Amino acid sequence: MDYLAGWMFLALTILLMAGFPVTFTLMGTALFFGLIGFGWSLFNLLPLRIWGVMNNVTLLAVPLFVFMGVMLERSGLAEDLLDTMGLVFARIRGGLAISVVVVGALLGASTGIVGATVVTMGLLAVPTMLKRGYQKELVTGTVSASGTLGQIIPPSIVLVLIGDIVGVPVGDLFMGAVLPGLVLVALYILYILIVSHLKPEWAPPVPKSEMESLTPGIMLSRVFRALVPTLFLMVAVLGSIFAGVASPTEAAAVGAVGATGLTVLNRKFNLQMLRDVMNSTMILTCMVFVILVGAAAFGLVFRGLNGDDLVRGFLGGIAATHGKWFVMAIVMGLIFIIGFFLDFIEITFIHVPVLAPIIIDFGFDPAWFCILIAVNLQTSFMTPPFGFSLFYLKAVTPPEIETGHIYRGIIPFVFFQLVGLLIVLFFPILVTWLPRVVFGN
């Protein structure tokens, strides 16, 4: 009985690897081991825990941010951004790929939904880059990696979820994620610049004949018209949080209204589109919350069986022998490896509640640890066999793009994501400086 929590976690892992649905696996293992450990008294505790999850005001930001992202996907804003940024960086070798990274960052700061960004850019950017003669691996890697920037650049849904689980204010996480997100953008652009100069045939520049008709006035007008709506939405959502005017939930509502307004201005709004957006929002939100309920039940039983003490004792023994930084390296390596097989939502709800309190007890900054997890989880979208960014991209790419092109293309970008993780790990000030300056904490 002393190790019942360990057997519970092992059973969960085996069932998930076997392909059983996440929600039913979480709830099923919780009920099975809970009845063994607590008997029928489990059902006195479980409804209160589930009610606490559903009564959490912070989590209202999730459906609102999802609505904002899906609405922006239908607004035509991404198409204007890609066309314009392609012209801005056209004179640089590899400029089209750089423009994809910049647009991925802007869309990430506007939507926070990886699937919507990858699909949109896969439909718009991949055919254009192939037509320009870009290497297929560079095309697929750039689009896959750029689409995942919404995972770390605020407003990010995963930051809302992690902040609620760990107990860190979401506004602090949004502010702390700004510089790490920019570090990843800079690393992607650096890789593209290096590759395009070492292998010029992989990323040819736009012919000069196509640029002659673009006067500075026309260029400035197009940049202004494409950037202003995106920047407006970013300021409305993030600016209201950073200025202390609105909570993350209220800012999410502002973003949902702003995205709808931009869609109306772009003349893409109609009742059928609104119905589709609301339907997609409902499906995605229900998926998140039903997993969250299962995770809450699992966490209740796991802690009740003293699972926290079991893990704390194990990691504490390692820390006593090798130091707390060795434990941090083990935790980060574990999350990276699990990301090959599990979705970021599953890792967030299953592993973070167990690991976060222990790591914080070792004296690490909670907000910094949350950002480290978010950067690490970003790789889970791009690591086969279950990288969702790869699935999204394969579904919308032309027939000449094979799965092998996508898998080979993401390898250097995963490497640079790990470099970014190490930079944030060794320089915590990247996370803590901005919240300290703005919020004074």
FENRACOR-V36139 format. One record per backbone hydrogen bond with DSSP energy under -0.5 kcal/mol. CO is the residue of the C=O (numbers start at 1). NH is the residue of the N-H. Records with the same first field share a line. If there is no record, write none. Layout:
# FENRACOR-V36139
CO: NH / NH
This chain:
# FENRACOR-V36139
1: 4
3: 7
4: 8
5: 9
6: 10
7: 11
8: 12
9: 13
10: 14
11: 15
12: 16
13: 17
14: 18
15: 20
16: 19
21: 25
22: 26
23: 27
24: 28
25: 29
26: 30
27: 31
28: 32
29: 33
30: 34
31: 35
32: 36
33: 37
34: 38 / 39
35: 39
38: 41
39: 42
40: 43
41: 44 / 45
42: 45 / 46
45: 49
46: 50
47: 51
48: 52
49: 53
50: 54
51: 55
53: 56
55: 57
57: 60
58: 61
59: 62 / 63
60: 64
61: 65
62: 66
63: 67
64: 68
65: 69
66: 70
67: 71
68: 72
69: 73
70: 74
72: 75 / 77
76: 80
77: 81
78: 82
79: 83
80: 84
81: 85
82: 86
83: 87
84: 88
85: 89
87: 90
89: 92
90: 206
92: 95
94: 98
95: 99
96: 100
97: 101
98: 102
99: 103
100: 104
101: 105
102: 106
103: 107
104: 108
105: 109
106: 110
107: 110 / 111 / 112
112: 114 / 157
113: 117
114: 118
115: 119
116: 120
117: 121
118: 122
119: 123
120: 124
121: 125 / 126
124: 128
125: 129
126: 130
127: 131
128: 132
129: 134
130: 133
135: 139
136: 140
137: 141
138: 142
139: 143
140: 144
141: 145
142: 146
143: 147
144: 148
145: 148
146: 149
147: 150
148: 151
149: 152 / 153
156: 160
157: 161
158: 162
159: 163
160: 164
161: 165
162: 166
163: 167 / 168
169: 173
170: 174
171: 175
172: 176
173: 177
175: 178
176: 180
177: 181
178: 182
179: 183
180: 184
181: 185
182: 186
183: 187
184: 188
185: 189
186: 190
187: 191
188: 192
189: 193
190: 194
191: 195
192: 196
193: 197
194: 198
195: 199
199: 202 / 203
200: 203
202: 135
203: 94
207: 210 / 211
208: 211 / 212
211: 214
213: 215
215: 219
216: 220
217: 221
218: 222
219: 223
220: 224
221: 225
222: 226
223: 227
224: 228
226: 230
227: 231
228: 232
229: 233
230: 234
231: 235
232: 236
233: 237
234: 238 / 239
235: 239 / 240
237: 241
238: 242
239: 243
240: 245 / 246
241: 244
247: 251
248: 252
249: 253
250: 254
251: 255
252: 256
253: 257
254: 258
255: 259
256: 260
257: 261
258: 262
259: 263
260: 264
261: 265
262: 266
263: 268 / 269
264: 267
270: 274
271: 275
272: 276
273: 277
274: 278
275: 279
276: 280
277: 281
278: 282
279: 283
280: 284
281: 285
282: 286
283: 287
284: 288
285: 289
286: 290
287: 291
288: 292
289: 293
290: 294
291: 295
292: 296
293: 297
294: 298
295: 299
296: 300
297: 301
298: 302
299: 303
300: 304
301: 305
302: 307
303: 306
306: 310
307: 311
308: 312
309: 313
310: 314
311: 315
312: 316
313: 317
314: 318
315: 319
316: 320
317: 321
318: 322 / 323
319: 323
323: 326 / 327
324: 328
325: 329
326: 330
327: 331
328: 332
329: 333
330: 334
331: 335
332: 336
333: 337
334: 338
335: 339
337: 340
338: 341 / 342
340: 386
343: 347
344: 348
345: 349
346: 350
347: 351 / 352
351: 355
352: 356
354: 358
355: 359
356: 360
357: 361
358: 362
359: 362 / 364
360: 363
365: 369
366: 370
367: 371
368: 372
369: 373
370: 374
371: 375
372: 376
373: 377
374: 378
375: 379
376: 379
377: 380
378: 381
379: 382 / 383
381: 389 / 390
382: 384
383: 386
386: 388
387: 390 / 391
388: 392
389: 393
390: 394
391: 395
392: 396
393: 396 / 397
398: 401
400: 402
402: 406
403: 407
404: 408
405: 409
406: 410
407: 411
408: 411
410: 414
411: 415
412: 416
413: 417
414: 418
415: 419
416: 420
417: 421
418: 422
419: 423
420: 424
421: 425
422: 426
423: 427
427: 430
428: 431 / 432
429: 433
431: 435
432: 436
433: 437
434: 438
435: 439 / 440 / 441
436: 440
